Amino acid sequence: MATLSNRPLLSTSVDRDLVIERGPECARVESAVAQRLNVLLSGSAGSGLTTTIHQLLRRLPREALHPRFVNAATIGSVEELLHEALSELVPAMAVVDGDSAYAKFARFTGVPDNLVVLVDNAPARLLIEAFGTHRDDMWQVPVAWVVTCTELDRSSVLSSRASDFFDVVVELGPLTDVEAAGLLRRRVNREEMDAAALRVVVATSGGNPRALVQSARRIVLEGVDPAELSRSVFLRREIGRPLSRPARMLLEELVTRGPASASDPALQAATGWTRSRLVQVLAELEAAGAVDSEERSAGRSGRPRKVFRSRY
């Protein structure tokens, strides 16, 4: 039976059989943290950052490194990040100069020095605040950090003071054709998708796990003809050639997510962009004919939203 959910695969026995191991990338991260180096793990949307961070959570030796996982999607400040990651290990302390940087960080300098904290889903603003603005203070906390970062956010993070904090940058590249086919065969049986359809999905998805699952779902659950899928992907790539890189990446997000507006919190979170930035890039896509748009009422008293849909 097909297993075609978009959800990330976690470090559980149930998910283990579905995972395509990112062996070389995980090995680089493991080698770095063993030397107490900080790692930025970067990848495009849908490349499997969350799945990979959970692979690392399972692979890192607990007795030697004591890995701790933090989902930073809703964390708003560096203090919250440290509290979520380390407060259980630090005894309560009296407040010392409550507003000073020392008071915010000093109590965390007493944690054991063999910890690895794995941070996922942190917005770029938090990464720049924690590891850029407060870089020198964070260096005093005896922790090795492994932090995921989307390709969209990578340049802004590494152009800040945070670039010096991360000793190693590991890029989560596309799956090979063999790995992509293996991922599909773990999720779809031969009765649901024959070899010809599988080859189309592999050829059109660019080695991106989310795109692979999305395309397989369209064939298996929606009955889309593989030839039509191939044609749509070809047209989308052709129309995307003259577009800016942000516009091409946003177009792929719309293909995966479906119709969305610049005010959608989920789209803002996925891209790391503000509403005004999304308006700008969506306008580029619309001018190029890559998307259609329509006004949708937000309710009796609300202003209509402009919702965009990929034409391909």
KEKE-3310 file (N, C-alpha, C; in steps of 0.2 Angstrom, whole numbers, plus 5000, padded with zeros to 4 digits):
npx = (5004:5003:5013:5012:5013:5018:5025:5039:5052:5055:5065:5061:5056:5046:5047:5060:5062:5058:5067:5079:5095:5106:5120:5134:5133:5128:5139:5149:5144:5144:5158:5162:5155:5161:5173:5170:5165:5154:5140:5132:5118:5112:5099:5088:5071:5061:5071:5074:5079:5073:5071:5084:5090:5084:5089:5102:5100:5097:5109:5120:5132:5125:5130:5143:5140:5128:5116:5103:5087:5079:5065:5063:5053:5043:5050:5055:5067:5084:5086:5075:5078:5090:5085:5075:5084:5093:5089:5085:5096:5103:5104:5092:5096:5100:5094:5105:5109:5098:5095:5107:5119:5127:5119:5109:5116:5126:5122:5121:5134:5138:5134:5136:5151:5150:5139:5128:5118:5104:5096:5081:5071:5072:5069:5077:5079:5080:5092:5102:5101:5104:5117:5124:5122:5123:5135:5148:5144:5137:5148:5154:5146:5147:5144:5141:5134:5122:5113:5099:5096:5087:5089:5085:5087:5101:5111:5108:5111:5124:5130:5130:5137:5136:5142:5155:5153:5149:5158:5158:5150:5137:5130:5115:5112:5104:5095:5103:5098:5097:5095:5083:5074:5074:5069:5056:5051:5051:5039:5029:5021:5024:5012:5005:5012:5020:5036:5039:5032:5038:5051:5048:5044:5056:5064:5059:5059:5070:5078:5073:5066:5053:5047:5048:5039:5027:5025:5023:5011:5002:5001:4998:4987:4979:4978:4985:4991:5007:5014:5008:5012:5026:5026:5021:5031:5042:5038:5037:5050:5055:5049:5054:5067:5072:5069:5072:5082:5076:5063:5061:5062:5052:5041:5042:5038:5025:5020:5021:5014:5002:4988:4992:4994:5002:5001:5000:5004:5010:5017:5026:5033:5039:5047:5054:5053:5046:5030:5030:5041:5037:5026:5033:5041:5031:5024:5034:5033:5020:5020:5028:5020:5020:5011:4994:4982:4969:4956:4951:4938:4941:4931:4917:4921:4934:4948:4949:4960:4974:4976:4988:4992:5001:5003:5008)
npy = (4994:5011:5024:5039:5051:5068:5071:5073:5060:5052:5048:5034:5017:5013:5022:5019:5010:5017:5026:5034:5033:5046:5044:5049:5063:5063:5057:5066:5076:5069:5067:5080:5085:5076:5082:5093:5104:5116:5114:5119:5113:5112:5114:5112:5117:5103:5094:5085:5089:5089:5075:5071:5076:5069:5057:5059:5061:5048:5041:5047:5044:5041:5039:5045:5058:5063:5068:5081:5086:5100:5108:5122:5130:5138:5146:5161:5169:5170:5167:5159:5148:5143:5140:5130:5120:5117:5119:5109:5104:5113:5120:5130:5147:5162:5178:5188:5204:5207:5212:5211:5204:5195:5189:5182:5172:5166:5157:5145:5141:5131:5119:5101:5097:5089:5089:5088:5099:5098:5108:5112:5119:5132:5149:5161:5173:5170:5162:5171:5180:5172:5165:5175:5189:5186:5179:5178:5176:5164:5155:5153:5144:5128:5118:5108:5113:5108:5114:5116:5124:5132:5132:5145:5153:5152:5161:5173:5170:5166:5177:5185:5188:5176:5167:5165:5157:5144:5131:5121:5118:5109:5103:5097:5088:5084:5068:5053:5045:5032:5031:5039:5031:5020:5026:5028:5015:5010:5016:5014:5001:4989:4986:4998:5008:5007:5002:5011:5022:5025:5028:5040:5049:5049:5055:5068:5074:5079:5074:5078:5074:5078:5082:5070:5062:5070:5069:5056:5054:5061:5053:5040:5042:5052:5049:5055:5055:5049:5054:5067:5072:5073:5082:5094:5096:5099:5110:5119:5120:5126:5138:5144:5146:5160:5166:5174:5166:5165:5166:5155:5145:5148:5146:5132:5129:5133:5123:5112:5115:5120:5132:5148:5163:5179:5182:5171:5162:5149:5149:5160:5155:5144:5149:5159:5172:5189:5196:5207:5204:5191:5196:5203:5194:5185:5193:5194:5181:5181:5190:5184:5174:5162:5159:5159:5170:5175:5184:5181:5181:5186:5186:5194:5206:5207:5211:5206:5192:5190:5176:5164:5152:5139:5137:5126)
npz = (5000:4996:5003:5005:5012:5015:5027:5037:5040:5055:5069:5072:5074:5066:5055:5050:5040:5029:5026:5016:5018:5022:5020:5017:5020:5033:5039:5038:5046:5059:5060:5062:5074:5083:5085:5091:5083:5076:5065:5050:5042:5027:5014:5000:4999:5004:5003:5013:5026:5039:5041:5040:5051:5061:5058:5061:5075:5079:5075:5082:5095:5110:5123:5122:5116:5119:5112:5109:5104:5096:5091:5083:5077:5083:5092:5098:5103:5107:5120:5123:5115:5120:5133:5130:5125:5135:5148:5157:5161:5169:5185:5194:5195:5204:5199:5189:5186:5177:5164:5156:5144:5150:5160:5153:5147:5155:5165:5157:5154:5162:5159:5155:5145:5134:5125:5111:5102:5092:5080:5072:5059:5063:5060:5049:5055:5069:5069:5065:5075:5086:5083:5077:5081:5095:5095:5101:5114:5113:5109:5122:5128:5131:5120:5106:5090:5079:5065:5055:5040:5027:5009:5004:5015:5018:5012:5018:5032:5032:5027:5038:5055:5059:5051:5055:5066:5062:5059:5050:5035:5028:5014:5009:4996:4980:4978:4971:4955:4958:4972:4972:4966:4974:4986:4981:4979:4992:4996:4987:4979:4965:4959:4960:4954:4939:4931:4921:4924:4936:4932:4925:4936:4943:4934:4933:4945:4950:4960:4972:4988:4992:4980:4973:4981:4980:4966:4964:4971:4964:4952:4958:4967:4961:4948:4937:4921:4917:4906:4905:4917:4915:4904:4910:4920:4911:4905:4915:4919:4908:4907:4919:4917:4913:4925:4941:4953:4967:4962:4955:4965:4973:4964:4964:4977:4977:4968:4975:4987:4983:4979:4986:4996:4998:5011:5018:5033:5033:5021:5022:5033:5027:5017:5023:5021:5022:5021:5011:5004:4998:4990:4981:4974:4969:4961:4950:4946:4941:4931:4922:4918:4924:4935:4939:4946:4958:4966:4983:4994:5011:5021:5028:5033:5030:5019:5002:4998:4987:4978:4973:4960:4953:4936:4930)
capx = (5000:5007:5014:5014:5013:5024:5028:5046:5053:5058:5070:5057:5057:5041:5050:5066:5061:5056:5072:5085:5101:5111:5127:5140:5132:5128:5146:5153:5142:5147:5165:5163:5153:5166:5178:5166:5164:5147:5138:5126:5116:5108:5096:5083:5064:5059:5077:5074:5083:5071:5072:5091:5092:5082:5094:5108:5098:5098:5115:5125:5132:5122:5135:5148:5139:5122:5112:5097:5084:5075:5061:5063:5048:5039:5055:5056:5073:5090:5085:5071:5082:5095:5081:5073:5089:5098:5087:5084:5103:5105:5100:5090:5101:5098:5095:5111:5109:5093:5095:5113:5120:5130:5114:5106:5120:5131:5120:5122:5141:5139:5132:5142:5154:5149:5132:5127:5111:5102:5091:5078:5065:5073:5069:5083:5080:5083:5099:5106:5101:5108:5124:5127:5122:5126:5140:5153:5141:5136:5154:5155:5142:5151:5139:5142:5128:5120:5108:5097:5095:5085:5094:5083:5090:5108:5115:5108:5114:5131:5133:5130:5142:5135:5147:5161:5151:5148:5164:5157:5143:5136:5125:5111:5111:5099:5096:5104:5093:5096:5092:5076:5070:5074:5064:5049:5050:5049:5033:5024:5022:5024:5005:5002:5016:5025:5043:5039:5030:5043:5056:5046:5044:5063:5067:5056:5059:5077:5081:5071:5062:5046:5045:5046:5032:5022:5023:5020:5005:4998:5000:4994:4980:4975:4977:4988:4995:5014:5016:5006:5016:5032:5025:5020:5038:5046:5035:5038:5057:5057:5047:5058:5074:5074:5067:5077:5083:5071:5056:5060:5061:5045:5037:5042:5034:5018:5018:5020:5009:4995:4987:4994:4994:5008:4999:4999:5009:5014:5022:5031:5038:5043:5052:5058:5052:5041:5024:5032:5046:5033:5022:5038:5043:5025:5023:5038:5030:5014:5022:5031:5015:5021:5006:4988:4980:4962:4954:4947:4936:4943:4926:4913:4924:4941:4949:4951:4967:4976:4979:4992:4992:5005:5000:5011)
capy = (5000:5017:5028:5045:5057:5073:5072:5071:5054:5053:5042:5029:5010:5013:5026:5017:5006:5021:5031:5033:5036:5051:5042:5054:5069:5061:5055:5073:5080:5066:5069:5087:5086:5073:5087:5099:5109:5118:5113:5121:5108:5116:5111:5116:5115:5097:5090:5081:5092:5086:5068:5070:5078:5064:5051:5060:5060:5041:5039:5050:5039:5044:5039:5050:5065:5066:5073:5084:5089:5106:5110:5129:5133:5143:5149:5168:5172:5165:5164:5153:5142:5140:5137:5124:5115:5115:5121:5103:5102:5118:5121:5137:5152:5169:5183:5192:5209:5204:5214:5210:5198:5190:5186:5178:5166:5164:5151:5140:5139:5126:5112:5096:5099:5084:5089:5091:5101:5098:5113:5111:5123:5139:5155:5164:5179:5167:5160:5177:5183:5167:5163:5181:5194:5184:5174:5177:5173:5157:5152:5152:5139:5122:5114:5108:5114:5106:5118:5116:5130:5131:5136:5151:5157:5151:5167:5178:5168:5166:5184:5189:5186:5168:5163:5162:5152:5138:5128:5116:5119:5103:5104:5091:5089:5079:5061:5050:5042:5025:5033:5041:5025:5017:5030:5027:5008:5010:5019:5012:4994:4989:4986:5005:5012:5002:5004:5016:5028:5027:5032:5047:5052:5050:5060:5075:5077:5082:5071:5081:5069:5080:5082:5063:5060:5074:5067:5049:5054:5063:5047:5034:5044:5057:5046:5059:5052:5050:5058:5073:5075:5075:5088:5099:5098:5102:5117:5123:5122:5131:5145:5146:5148:5167:5169:5174:5160:5165:5165:5148:5141:5150:5142:5125:5129:5133:5117:5107:5117:5122:5139:5152:5170:5182:5183:5164:5161:5143:5150:5164:5151:5139:5153:5163:5179:5193:5197:5211:5200:5187:5200:5205:5188:5183:5198:5192:5175:5182:5194:5179:5169:5155:5158:5163:5173:5177:5187:5177:5185:5184:5186:5200:5213:5207:5213:5200:5190:5188:5169:5162:5145:5137:5135:5119)
capz = (5000:4995:5009:5001:5016:5015:5033:5038:5043:5062:5072:5075:5071:5060:5049:5048:5034:5023:5025:5012:5022:5019:5023:5017:5024:5041:5041:5039:5053:5064:5061:5064:5081:5087:5086:5094:5078:5074:5059:5047:5038:5022:5009:4997:5002:5002:5002:5019:5032:5046:5041:5041:5058:5065:5057:5066:5082:5080:5074:5086:5101:5116:5129:5121:5114:5122:5107:5111:5098:5097:5085:5084:5073:5087:5096:5096:5105:5108:5127:5123:5112:5126:5138:5127:5124:5140:5155:5161:5164:5173:5191:5195:5198:5205:5193:5190:5181:5173:5157:5153:5141:5155:5164:5148:5144:5160:5168:5153:5153:5167:5156:5153:5139:5128:5122:5104:5101:5085:5080:5066:5058:5065:5055:5048:5060:5075:5068:5064:5082:5091:5081:5074:5086:5101:5093:5106:5120:5112:5109:5128:5130:5129:5116:5098:5087:5072:5064:5049:5036:5020:5004:5004:5021:5019:5010:5023:5038:5031:5026:5045:5059:5061:5046:5059:5071:5059:5057:5044:5031:5024:5009:5007:4989:4977:4978:4964:4952:4961:4978:4971:4964:4981:4990:4979:4980:4999:4997:4982:4976:4958:4956:4961:4950:4936:4930:4916:4928:4941:4928:4924:4942:4945:4929:4933:4952:4952:4966:4978:4991:4993:4974:4972:4984:4977:4959:4965:4974:4958:4948:4961:4970:4957:4941:4932:4916:4918:4901:4906:4922:4912:4900:4915:4923:4906:4903:4921:4919:4902:4909:4924:4915:4913:4931:4946:4957:4971:4959:4953:4971:4975:4960:4966:4983:4975:4965:4981:4992:4980:4979:4992:4995:5001:5018:5021:5037:5031:5015:5025:5037:5023:5013:5028:5018:5024:5016:5006:4999:4994:4985:4975:4970:4966:4955:4945:4943:4937:4925:4917:4916:4928:4939:4939:4952:4959:4972:4987:5000:5018:5026:5027:5035:5028:5012:4998:4997:4980:4979:4967:4958:4948:4930:4928)
cpx = (5004:5007:5017:5013:5019:5027:5035:5047:5057:5062:5066:5058:5052:5044:5056:5067:5060:5062:5077:5091:5105:5117:5132:5139:5132:5135:5150:5151:5144:5154:5166:5161:5158:5172:5176:5166:5156:5146:5132:5124:5111:5105:5090:5076:5063:5065:5078:5078:5080:5072:5080:5093:5090:5086:5100:5106:5099:5105:5121:5126:5130:5126:5140:5146:5132:5118:5105:5094:5079:5072:5060:5058:5045:5044:5056:5062:5078:5089:5081:5074:5086:5090:5078:5078:5092:5095:5086:5091:5106:5101:5098:5095:5097:5099:5101:5110:5104:5093:5102:5114:5123:5124:5110:5110:5124:5129:5121:5129:5142:5137:5137:5144:5154:5142:5132:5119:5109:5096:5088:5072:5066:5073:5075:5085:5083:5090:5103:5107:5106:5115:5127:5128:5125:5131:5145:5150:5140:5142:5156:5151:5145:5146:5141:5135:5127:5113:5106:5095:5093:5090:5092:5086:5098:5112:5114:5111:5121:5134:5133:5136:5142:5140:5153:5159:5151:5155:5164:5150:5142:5130:5121:5108:5105:5100:5099:5098:5091:5093:5085:5072:5069:5069:5057:5047:5048:5042:5027:5026:5021:5017:5002:5006:5021:5031:5043:5037:5035:5049:5054:5046:5052:5066:5065:5056:5065:5080:5079:5065:5054:5043:5043:5040:5026:5020:5020:5013:5000:4996:4996:4987:4976:4974:4980:4992:5003:5017:5014:5010:5023:5032:5025:5027:5042:5044:5037:5046:5059:5055:5051:5065:5076:5072:5073:5077:5077:5064:5055:5059:5054:5040:5036:5038:5027:5015:5017:5015:5002:4994:4989:4994:5000:5007:4999:5005:5014:5019:5027:5036:5042:5049:5057:5058:5046:5035:5026:5036:5042:5029:5027:5039:5037:5023:5028:5036:5024:5016:5025:5026:5016:5015:5000:4986:4972:4961:4950:4945:4938:4937:4922:4916:4931:4942:4951:4958:4968:4980:4982:4992:4997:5001:5002:5011)
cpy = (5006:5021:5034:5051:5062:5074:5069:5064:5055:5047:5037:5022:5010:5016:5023:5014:5011:5026:5029:5037:5041:5050:5047:5060:5068:5060:5062:5076:5076:5067:5076:5088:5082:5077:5093:5105:5110:5117:5116:5116:5112:5112:5114:5113:5108:5092:5085:5083:5089:5079:5067:5071:5073:5058:5052:5059:5052:5038:5041:5045:5043:5044:5044:5057:5068:5071:5075:5088:5095:5108:5118:5133:5139:5147:5156:5171:5167:5163:5158:5147:5139:5136:5130:5118:5112:5117:5115:5101:5107:5120:5128:5141:5159:5173:5187:5198:5207:5206:5213:5204:5193:5186:5181:5172:5163:5157:5144:5137:5133:5119:5108:5098:5094:5083:5091:5093:5101:5102:5112:5116:5130:5144:5158:5170:5176:5165:5165:5180:5178:5167:5169:5186:5192:5178:5173:5174:5165:5153:5150:5146:5132:5116:5114:5108:5111:5109:5117:5123:5129:5135:5143:5156:5157:5157:5172:5176:5168:5173:5188:5186:5179:5164:5161:5157:5145:5136:5124:5118:5112:5104:5097:5091:5084:5072:5059:5047:5035:5026:5035:5036:5021:5020:5028:5020:5006:5012:5017:5006:4994:4989:4994:5009:5007:5005:5010:5023:5030:5030:5039:5051:5054:5056:5067:5078:5080:5080:5074:5076:5071:5080:5075:5061:5063:5071:5060:5049:5056:5057:5042:5036:5048:5054:5050:5054:5054:5055:5065:5076:5077:5081:5094:5101:5101:5109:5122:5125:5127:5138:5148:5148:5155:5170:5170:5168:5160:5164:5158:5143:5142:5146:5135:5124:5129:5127:5112:5109:5118:5129:5142:5159:5173:5182:5176:5163:5155:5145:5155:5160:5147:5143:5157:5171:5182:5193:5201:5208:5195:5190:5202:5199:5185:5187:5196:5185:5176:5186:5189:5174:5162:5154:5162:5165:5175:5180:5183:5181:5182:5185:5193:5206:5213:5209:5206:5198:5188:5181:5167:5155:5144:5135:5128:5114)
cpz = (5000:5002:5007:5005:5015:5022:5034:5041:5050:5064:5076:5071:5065:5054:5046:5041:5028:5022:5020:5016:5019:5022:5023:5021:5031:5043:5042:5045:5059:5066:5064:5072:5086:5089:5089:5090:5077:5067:5056:5042:5033:5017:5006:5000:5000:5002:5008:5024:5038:5046:5042:5048:5062:5064:5061:5073:5084:5080:5079:5092:5107:5122:5128:5120:5117:5118:5110:5105:5100:5091:5087:5080:5077:5092:5094:5098:5106:5116:5127:5120:5117:5131:5136:5127:5130:5147:5159:5164:5168:5179:5191:5198:5199:5199:5194:5184:5175:5165:5153:5149:5145:5158:5159:5147:5150:5163:5164:5152:5158:5165:5155:5146:5133:5125:5115:5104:5094:5084:5073:5066:5061:5060:5055:5053:5067:5074:5068:5071:5086:5089:5078:5079:5092:5100:5098:5112:5119:5111:5117:5131:5127:5126:5109:5095:5080:5070:5057:5046:5029:5016:5004:5009:5021:5018:5016:5030:5037:5029:5033:5049:5061:5056:5050:5064:5068:5056:5050:5041:5027:5020:5008:5000:4986:4978:4971:4962:4956:4968:4978:4970:4970:4985:4988:4980:4987:5000:4993:4979:4968:4955:4956:4956:4946:4934:4926:4920:4933:4938:4927:4930:4944:4941:4930:4940:4954:4958:4973:4981:4991:4986:4971:4974:4981:4970:4959:4967:4968:4954:4952:4964:4965:4950:4936:4927:4917:4912:4902:4912:4919:4908:4905:4918:4918:4905:4909:4921:4914:4904:4915:4923:4915:4920:4936:4950:4963:4968:4957:4959:4973:4971:4962:4972:4981:4972:4970:4985:4989:4981:4986:4991:4999:5009:5022:5026:5036:5026:5018:5029:5032:5019:5017:5025:5022:5019:5010:5001:4995:4989:4979:4971:4966:4960:4949:4942:4939:4931:4920:4915:4919:4933:4937:4946:4952:4966:4976:4993:5007:5023:5024:5028:5032:5021:5008:4998:4989:4981:4972:4966:4952:4941:4927:4934)
residu = (MET:ALA:THR:LEU:SER:ASN:ARG:PRO:LEU:LEU:SER:THR:SER:VAL:ASP:ARG:ASP:LEU:VAL:ILE:GLU:ARG:GLY:PRO:GLU:CYS:ALA:ARG:VAL:GLU:SER:ALA:VAL:ALA:GLN:ARG:LEU:ASN:VAL:LEU:LEU:SER:GLY:SER:ALA:GLY:SER:GLY:LEU:THR:THR:THR:ILE:HIS:GLN:LEU:LEU:ARG:ARG:LEU:PRO:ARG:GLU:ALA:LEU:HIS:PRO:ARG:PHE:VAL:ASN:ALA:ALA:THR:ILE:GLY:SER:VAL:GLU:GLU:LEU:LEU:HIS:GLU:ALA:LEU:SER:GLU:LEU:VAL:PRO:ALA:MET:ALA:VAL:VAL:ASP:GLY:ASP:SER:ALA:TYR:ALA:LYS:PHE:ALA:ARG:PHE:THR:GLY:VAL:PRO:ASP:ASN:LEU:VAL:VAL:LEU:VAL:ASP:ASN:ALA:PRO:ALA:ARG:LEU:LEU:ILE:GLU:ALA:PHE:GLY:THR:HIS:ARG:ASP:ASP:MET:TRP:GLN:VAL:PRO:VAL:ALA:TRP:VAL:VAL:THR:CYS:THR:GLU:LEU:ASP:ARG:SER:SER:VAL:LEU:SER:SER:ARG:ALA:SER:ASP:PHE:PHE:ASP:VAL:VAL:VAL:GLU:LEU:GLY:PRO:LEU:THR:ASP:VAL:GLU:ALA:ALA:GLY:LEU:LEU:ARG:ARG:ARG:VAL:ASN:ARG:GLU:GLU:MET:ASP:ALA:ALA:ALA:LEU:ARG:VAL:VAL:VAL:ALA:THR:SER:GLY:GLY:ASN:PRO:ARG:ALA:LEU:VAL:GLN:SER:ALA:ARG:ARG:ILE:VAL:LEU:GLU:GLY:VAL:ASP:PRO:ALA:GLU:LEU:SER:ARG:SER:VAL:PHE:LEU:ARG:ARG:GLU:ILE:GLY:ARG:PRO:LEU:SER:ARG:PRO:ALA:ARG:MET:LEU:LEU:GLU:GLU:LEU:VAL:THR:ARG:GLY:PRO:ALA:SER:ALA:SER:ASP:PRO:ALA:LEU:GLN:ALA:ALA:THR:GLY:TRP:THR:ARG:SER:ARG:LEU:VAL:GLN:VAL:LEU:ALA:GLU:LEU:GLU:ALA:ALA:GLY:ALA:VAL:ASP:SER:GLU:GLU:ARG:SER:ALA:GLY:ARG:SER:GLY:ARG:PRO:ARG:LYS:VAL:PHE:ARG:SER:ARG:TYR)
# end
